[in-house]
């Protein structure tokens, strides 16, 4: 059993807790949160924008509870530290856990800035334990299957990509931290980075990026339209934001055109479909579980097998933040920005 210490019991912390609770080879041995009521298992007020919002009183018998994350890191029973804190808290806690020799799973984005992300990457490279970031879209069934099918080469090279991720403002975070762009980075960093990361995963670095954005409830860029130029006349577009009025539902979708097939998915409209010139679209079989289930299972397997993770790395997470910062530069200057 991999012994897990979970830091931060918000929406993602709660979601991770439930995954570990059901996992046959992982066990929560410690939690940390600055709210005393959460350390008592009173989790009814935890919100979120995806999945079942029902929260029951949680029985935490046998689980060490800490208000200070550093005390959880010092707990000798903890092998793997899972960080589900607000983004502006990631850097210091991740660095401390890595220096303590723990395996570390950190929610996305890995840090608030690329400078912080680069320092985490340097620390992870020297650390005894393994490090991974929760870019769950790389593991989300529809996205993962699409990635694998495209990378097989059967459908030819990618020619056009459209990614979309939209929602109403997330108002459930502790002290409403999502709506403070100095802490969250706004939707451009917290929400859109999912698709930025998937784009990098699928196509690598673009040559240039041109972005437009509107500031929203976080006082940061909460509505974003961005175009990415690649060699060989490949173009990608991302539309994202959480500036849509309540109760506008969360939605994620993509349409990716290759030389011999078009991959289309919208979570509100049905299954992944592949249009490959036949009378009916292909509906590929998907692996079980959500991206959250699959990414945590992958990291647990890495720890068990003593094999560093390769699907998501500290360096790939750094590149995702760097590309978001290139978008911010483009928005500020009104010009296309080269990306190296």
Order of alpha helices (4+ residues) and beta strands (2+ residues): beta-alpha-beta-alpha-beta-alpha-beta-alpha-beta-alpha-beta-alpha-beta-alpha-alpha-alpha-beta-beta-beta-beta-beta-beta-alpha-alpha-beta
